[in-house]
Amino acid sequence: MTTIIETRCCIAGGGPAGLMLGFLLARAGVDVVVLEKHADFLRDFRGDTIHPSTMQIMHELGMLDEFLKLPHQRVSDLTAQFGDERLRVADFSSLPVAAPFIAMMPQWDFLNFLVERAKDLPGFWLLMRTQATGLLRHDNKVIGVAAHGPEGELEIRAMLSIGADGRDSTLRKSAGLPVTDLGAPMDVLWFRLSRQPGDTNETQGRLDAGRVFIMLNRGDYWQCAFVIPKGSNERVRAAGLDSFRDTLRPLLPVDKSRADDIKDWEQVKLLVVQVNRLEKWWQPGLLCIGDAAHAMSPVGGVGVNLAVQDAVAAANILGRVLRESRLEEKHLAQVQTRREWPTRIIQRIQLAVQNRVVASALGATGPFKPPLAVKLIMKIPGLRQLPARLVGLGVRPEHVAPEMRAPRRDA
């Protein structure tokens, strides 16, 4: 038998976008059901950077001090080495926010933190091990989500359904929403190297002829990203582990033997880079946000934080109309209008970096120098803070509406 659940809003996907939106809507007095297909959040995420814009949201919610008690590493600036020249490309310390740094934090800690606070709200319901399988429709309108959980089939009937289920979104596919692919010249190999006493504390990147390598300080280990030309994963692996380790050694700012930590290809995970966005983020009764609406490049590590910004904007626009049962199509269009412009700007910048900096480095055969645009930004005082603002705050950062900054007393 199919179990039927009725709610105001059903959110498919328990990632940063879905859980933040669920938490905020519940704070606004809206009954909400969040579906998460896994049994827990303990997975090897790539997006473990919590940027100043997200921590400003936590500050506005009155949760920042408690949030920063979770284990994390603080990154106050970013350094990049172009060939033999080192540049500090972003300094977050002067940003006008409560936490002017990037927090390197396991995403499962971030998600569990949100869940623990959301569970105290009477309108919030999280269903784990429950996967959205499609949309429910009536008279050309989405009226809910079909799902499969531990006890069998479910129908979650809702005034609004939210696709926050990632770049391979089931709800997006079920709706048939067209996607514009913007392309990417690269993929990324992710792996860990041990971190030892005496290692530098810097989170840094290195761009050299034919190579792009990034090391993120995660406390007791380095999270490493080795950028490769799009579609070259099989060729890299076919050359063998010895060749891969030998390629890494000259790039390491630590003991070169640390490359020997990689004992097996199973330790090296492929991230297929996608940059795309929906032409239309909504249909009557349905809205997509986060990666389901726009897959971001890993350039700048901003994907999680853009997803959170989407959630805040959606909650600000939709919270009251959902609570008062007066949701209209124009409200869904307002969310896209609010968030599409910042998304387009950030994606345009990411594409420029991918195509003019990363692709140039991967294709270079001689000495690699910083691109002229990078040199100008670093030298002109008025532009020097631009990278930090774009990475740390994004474009048109969102702020939590007053009614959601503290738990409602009359819910």
C-alpha positions as CSV (number, residue, x, y, z in Angstrom):
1,M,0.0,0.0,0.0
2,T,1.1,3.6,-0.7
3,T,1.4,5.8,2.4
4,I,0.0,9.3,1.8
5,I,1.5,12.4,3.6
6,E,0.1,15.9,3.3
7,T,2.2,19.0,3.9
8,R,2.6,22.5,2.7
9,C,6.1,22.0,1.2
10,C,8.0,18.8,0.2
11,I,11.8,19.2,-0.4
12,A,13.6,16.4,-2.3
13,G,17.3,16.4,-1.2
14,G,18.9,16.8,2.3
15,G,21.9,18.8,1.1
16,P,22.8,22.4,2.1
17,A,20.0,23.9,-0.1
18,G,17.3,21.5,1.0
19,L,18.0,21.5,4.7
20,M,18.6,25.2,4.9
21,L,15.3,25.9,3.1
22,G,13.5,23.3,5.3
23,F,14.8,24.8,8.5
24,L,13.9,28.4,7.4
25,L,10.4,27.5,6.3
26,A,9.8,25.6,9.5
27,R,10.9,28.7,11.4
28,A,8.4,30.7,9.3
29,G,5.6,28.5,10.5
30,V,5.4,26.3,7.4
31,D,4.9,22.5,7.6
32,V,7.7,21.0,5.5
33,V,8.9,17.4,4.7
34,V,12.5,16.9,3.6
35,L,13.4,13.7,1.8
36,E,17.0,12.3,2.0
37,K,17.8,9.1,0.2
38,H,20.8,8.1,2.4
39,A,20.7,6.8,5.9
40,D,23.1,9.5,7.2
41,F,25.3,12.3,5.9
42,L,28.6,10.5,6.3
43,R,29.8,10.7,2.8
44,D,32.9,12.0,1.1
45,F,31.7,15.4,0.0
46,R,33.8,17.7,-2.1
47,G,32.1,20.9,-1.1
48,D,33.5,21.3,2.4
49,T,34.1,25.0,2.3
50,I,31.8,27.2,4.3
51,H,32.2,30.7,3.1
52,P,31.7,34.1,4.9
53,S,28.3,34.5,3.2
54,T,27.0,31.3,4.7
55,M,28.4,32.1,8.2
56,Q,26.7,35.5,8.0
57,I,23.4,33.7,7.5
58,M,24.2,31.6,10.6
59,H,25.0,34.8,12.4
60,E,21.6,36.3,11.4
61,L,20.0,33.1,12.7
62,G,21.8,33.5,16.1
63,M,23.7,30.3,15.6
64,L,27.2,31.3,14.5
65,D,29.0,31.0,17.9
66,E,27.6,27.5,18.4
67,F,28.3,26.6,14.7
68,L,32.0,27.6,15.1
69,K,32.4,25.2,18.0
70,L,32.3,22.4,15.4
71,P,35.8,21.2,14.2
72,H,37.0,23.4,11.4
73,Q,40.1,25.1,10.0
74,R,40.0,28.8,9.2
75,V,41.3,30.1,5.9
76,S,41.9,33.9,6.0
77,D,43.5,34.2,2.6
78,L,44.2,32.2,-0.6
79,T,47.6,31.9,-2.2
80,A,48.3,30.8,-5.8
81,Q,51.6,30.0,-7.4
82,F,51.8,30.7,-11.2
83,G,55.0,29.0,-12.3
84,D,57.6,30.5,-10.1
85,E,55.6,33.5,-8.9
86,R,53.5,33.4,-5.8
87,L,50.5,35.8,-5.3
88,R,48.0,36.2,-2.5
89,V,44.9,36.2,-4.6
90,A,42.2,36.7,-1.9
91,D,42.3,38.2,1.6
92,F,39.0,37.7,3.5
93,S,40.1,39.3,6.7
94,S,38.7,42.8,5.9
95,L,35.2,41.6,4.7
96,P,32.4,43.3,6.6
97,V,30.9,40.2,8.1
98,A,30.8,38.4,11.4
99,A,33.2,35.6,10.3
100,P,35.8,37.0,7.7
101,F,37.3,33.7,6.7
102,I,36.5,30.4,5.0
103,A,35.7,27.5,7.4
104,M,37.0,24.2,6.2
105,M,34.4,21.9,7.8
106,P,33.1,18.4,6.8
107,Q,29.8,18.9,5.1
108,W,28.2,16.2,7.3
109,D,28.9,18.3,10.4
110,F,27.2,21.3,8.7
111,L,24.2,19.2,7.7
112,N,23.8,17.5,11.1
113,F,24.0,20.9,12.8
114,L,21.1,22.1,10.7
115,V,19.1,19.0,11.3
116,E,19.6,19.1,15.1
117,R,18.2,22.6,15.2
118,A,15.4,22.0,12.7
119,K,14.1,19.0,14.7
120,D,13.1,21.3,17.5
121,L,10.7,23.1,15.2
122,P,7.1,21.7,15.2
123,G,6.6,21.9,11.4
124,F,9.8,20.1,10.3
125,W,9.9,16.5,9.3
126,L,13.0,14.7,7.9
127,L,12.6,11.3,6.2
128,M,15.9,9.5,5.8
129,R,16.4,6.6,3.5
130,T,13.6,8.0,1.4
131,Q,14.2,8.8,-2.3
132,A,12.1,10.9,-4.5
133,T,11.1,8.9,-7.6
134,G,9.0,11.4,-9.5
135,L,6.3,14.1,-9.4
136,L,2.6,13.9,-8.7
137,R,0.4,15.9,-11.1
138,H,-3.2,17.0,-11.4
139,D,-4.5,19.4,-14.1
140,N,-1.0,20.2,-15.4
141,K,0.2,21.2,-12.0
142,V,2.6,19.5,-9.6
143,I,0.8,18.5,-6.5
144,G,3.5,16.6,-4.7
145,V,6.3,14.0,-4.8
146,A,6.3,10.2,-5.3
147,A,9.0,8.5,-3.2
148,H,10.2,5.2,-1.9
149,G,11.2,4.7,1.7
150,P,12.0,1.9,4.2
151,E,8.4,1.0,4.6
152,G,7.5,1.2,0.9
153,E,5.9,3.7,-1.5
154,L,4.9,7.2,-0.4
155,E,3.0,10.1,-1.9
156,I,3.9,13.4,-0.3
157,R,1.1,15.8,-1.4
158,A,2.2,19.4,-1.1
159,M,1.3,22.9,-2.2
160,L,4.9,23.3,-3.3
161,S,7.5,20.7,-4.2
162,I,11.2,21.7,-4.2
163,G,13.9,20.0,-6.3
164,A,17.1,20.3,-4.2
165,D,18.3,16.9,-5.2
166,G,21.6,17.8,-6.9
167,R,22.9,18.1,-10.4
168,D,21.3,14.7,-11.4
169,S,18.0,15.8,-9.9
170,T,15.2,13.3,-10.2
171,L,12.5,16.0,-9.9
172,R,14.1,18.1,-12.6
173,K,14.2,15.1,-15.0
174,S,10.6,14.2,-14.1
175,A,9.5,17.8,-14.9
176,G,11.4,17.8,-18.2
177,L,12.9,21.2,-17.5
178,P,15.5,22.1,-20.2
179,V,19.2,22.5,-19.1
180,T,21.7,24.8,-20.8
181,D,25.2,23.2,-20.7
182,L,27.9,25.8,-20.5
183,G,30.8,23.4,-20.8
184,A,34.0,22.8,-18.8
185,P,37.6,22.1,-20.1
186,M,38.6,20.0,-17.1
187,D,37.8,17.3,-14.6
188,V,39.3,16.9,-11.1
189,L,41.0,14.0,-9.3
190,W,40.4,14.3,-5.5
191,F,42.6,12.5,-2.9
192,R,44.1,12.9,0.5
193,L,47.7,13.3,1.6
194,S,48.8,13.1,5.3
195,R,49.6,16.4,7.0
196,Q,52.6,16.4,9.4
197,P,54.0,18.8,12.0
198,G,56.0,21.5,10.3
199,D,53.8,21.6,7.1
200,T,52.6,24.9,6.0
201,N,49.2,26.0,7.1
202,E,48.3,27.7,3.8
203,T,45.5,26.6,1.6
204,Q,47.0,27.1,-1.8
205,G,46.9,26.4,-5.5
206,R,49.7,25.9,-8.0
207,L,49.4,26.5,-11.8
208,D,52.3,25.4,-14.0
209,A,52.8,24.3,-17.5
210,G,50.5,21.3,-18.0
211,R,49.5,21.1,-14.3
212,V,47.0,22.6,-11.9
213,F,47.1,21.4,-8.3
214,I,45.3,22.6,-5.2
215,M,45.8,21.7,-1.5
216,L,43.2,22.4,1.2
217,N,44.3,22.3,4.8
218,R,42.0,19.9,6.7
219,G,43.9,19.8,10.0
220,D,45.3,16.3,10.1
221,Y,45.3,15.8,6.3
222,W,45.5,17.7,3.0
223,Q,42.5,17.5,0.7
224,C,44.1,17.6,-2.8
225,A,42.6,18.4,-6.2
226,F,44.6,17.6,-9.3
227,V,43.0,19.2,-12.4
228,I,43.1,17.2,-15.6
229,P,41.9,18.0,-19.1
230,K,38.2,17.0,-19.7
231,G,37.9,13.3,-20.4
232,S,41.5,12.3,-19.7
233,N,40.9,10.3,-16.5
234,E,41.4,6.9,-18.2
235,R,44.6,8.1,-19.8
236,V,46.0,9.3,-16.5
237,R,45.1,6.0,-14.8
238,A,46.5,3.9,-17.7
239,A,49.9,5.6,-17.2
240,G,50.0,4.0,-13.8
241,L,50.3,5.1,-10.1
242,D,54.0,5.6,-10.3
243,S,53.6,8.1,-13.1
244,F,50.9,9.9,-11.2
245,R,52.9,10.1,-8.0
246,D,55.9,11.3,-9.9
247,T,53.8,14.1,-11.5
248,L,52.7,15.2,-8.0
249,R,56.1,15.3,-6.3
250,P,57.4,18.6,-7.8
251,L,54.1,20.3,-7.0
252,L,54.1,19.5,-3.3
253,P,55.1,22.3,-0.9
254,V,55.8,19.6,1.7
255,D,58.0,16.5,1.8
256,K,57.9,15.0,-1.8
257,S,57.6,11.5,-0.4
258,R,54.1,12.4,0.8
259,A,52.9,11.4,-2.7
260,D,53.6,7.8,-1.7
261,D,50.5,8.0,0.6
262,I,48.6,7.1,-2.6
263,K,48.7,3.3,-2.6
264,D,45.8,2.5,-4.8
265,W,43.6,4.2,-7.5
266,E,40.7,3.6,-5.1
267,Q,42.0,6.5,-3.1
268,V,41.7,8.9,-6.1
269,K,38.1,9.9,-6.9
270,L,37.0,11.6,-10.2
271,L,34.8,14.7,-10.1
272,V,33.3,15.2,-13.6
273,V,33.0,19.0,-13.8
274,Q,29.7,20.4,-15.0
275,V,28.6,24.0,-15.4
276,N,25.0,24.3,-16.4
277,R,21.7,26.0,-15.4
278,L,18.0,25.6,-16.1
279,E,16.4,27.9,-18.5
280,K,13.3,28.0,-16.2
281,W,13.6,26.9,-12.6
282,W,10.0,26.3,-12.0
283,Q,6.6,24.9,-13.1
284,P,3.3,25.3,-11.3
285,G,3.8,23.7,-8.0
286,L,7.5,23.0,-8.5
287,L,10.7,24.9,-7.9
288,C,14.4,23.8,-8.3
289,I,17.2,25.4,-6.3
290,G,20.9,24.7,-5.7
291,D,22.7,22.2,-8.0
292,A,19.3,21.1,-9.4
293,A,18.9,24.6,-10.9
294,H,22.6,25.4,-11.6
295,A,25.6,23.1,-11.4
296,M,28.7,25.2,-10.6
297,S,32.4,24.8,-11.4
298,P,34.6,23.9,-8.5
299,V,36.4,27.2,-9.2
300,G,36.3,29.3,-6.0
301,G,34.5,26.5,-4.1
302,V,31.3,28.5,-4.1
303,G,28.7,25.8,-5.0
304,V,27.5,25.1,-1.4
305,N,27.3,28.7,-0.6
306,L,25.3,29.6,-3.7
307,A,22.9,26.8,-2.8
308,V,22.4,28.3,0.7
309,Q,21.8,31.7,-0.9
310,D,19.1,30.1,-3.1
311,A,17.5,28.6,0.0
312,V,17.4,31.9,1.9
313,A,16.0,33.8,-1.1
314,A,13.3,31.1,-1.5
315,A,12.4,31.2,2.1
316,N,12.2,35.0,2.2
317,I,9.8,35.0,-0.8
318,L,7.8,31.9,-0.2
319,G,7.6,31.5,3.6
320,R,4.6,33.8,4.2
321,V,2.6,32.9,1.1
322,L,3.0,29.2,1.9
323,R,1.9,29.7,5.5
324,E,-1.1,31.7,4.3
325,S,-2.0,29.3,1.5
326,R,-1.7,31.9,-1.3
327,L,1.1,30.6,-3.3
328,E,1.0,31.7,-7.0
329,E,3.2,31.1,-10.0
330,K,4.5,34.7,-9.8
331,H,6.1,33.9,-6.4
332,L,8.1,31.0,-8.0
333,A,9.2,33.3,-10.8
334,Q,10.3,35.8,-8.2
335,V,12.8,33.3,-6.7
336,Q,14.3,32.7,-10.1
337,T,14.5,36.4,-10.9
338,R,16.2,37.0,-7.6
339,R,18.8,34.3,-7.9
340,E,19.4,33.9,-11.6
341,W,21.4,37.1,-12.1
342,P,23.9,36.3,-9.3
343,T,24.2,32.7,-10.7
344,R,24.9,34.0,-14.2
345,I,27.5,36.4,-13.0
346,I,29.4,33.8,-10.9
347,Q,29.2,31.2,-13.7
348,R,30.5,33.8,-16.2
349,I,33.5,34.4,-13.9
350,Q,34.0,30.7,-13.4
351,L,34.0,30.1,-17.2
352,A,36.5,32.9,-17.7
353,V,38.9,31.4,-15.1
354,Q,38.4,27.9,-16.5
355,N,39.0,28.9,-20.1
356,R,41.6,31.6,-19.7
357,V,43.6,30.5,-16.7
358,V,43.1,26.8,-16.0
359,A,42.9,25.7,-19.7
360,S,45.9,27.9,-20.5
361,A,47.9,26.3,-17.7
362,L,46.9,22.7,-18.8
363,G,47.8,23.5,-22.4
364,A,51.1,25.4,-21.7
365,T,54.4,23.8,-22.6
366,G,56.8,26.6,-21.6
367,P,57.2,28.7,-18.5
368,F,53.8,29.7,-17.1
369,K,53.2,33.3,-15.8
370,P,50.2,34.9,-14.1
371,P,47.7,36.1,-16.6
372,L,47.6,39.9,-17.2
373,A,44.1,40.2,-15.7
374,V,45.3,38.6,-12.5
375,K,48.4,40.9,-12.3
376,L,46.2,44.0,-12.8
377,I,43.7,42.9,-10.1
378,M,46.6,42.4,-7.7
379,K,48.2,45.7,-8.4
380,I,45.3,48.1,-8.6
381,P,44.1,49.0,-5.0
382,G,40.5,49.4,-5.9
383,L,40.4,45.9,-7.4
384,R,42.5,44.0,-4.9
385,Q,39.6,43.1,-2.7
386,L,37.4,41.9,-5.6
387,P,38.4,38.2,-5.6
388,A,37.8,38.0,-1.8
389,R,34.3,39.6,-2.1
390,L,33.3,37.4,-5.1
391,V,34.5,34.2,-3.4
392,G,33.6,35.1,0.1
393,L,30.3,36.9,-0.4
394,G,29.3,36.3,-4.0
395,V,27.0,38.6,-5.9
396,R,24.1,40.2,-4.1
397,P,24.3,38.1,-0.9
398,E,21.0,37.2,0.7
399,H,19.9,38.1,4.3
400,V,17.4,36.2,6.4
401,A,14.0,37.9,6.7
402,P,13.3,39.3,10.2
403,E,10.5,36.8,10.9
404,M,12.9,33.9,10.5
405,R,15.8,35.3,12.6
406,A,14.3,34.0,15.8
407,P,11.9,31.0,16.4
408,R,8.2,32.1,16.0
409,R,6.3,32.1,19.3
410,D,2.9,31.7,17.7
411,A,3.6,28.7,15.4
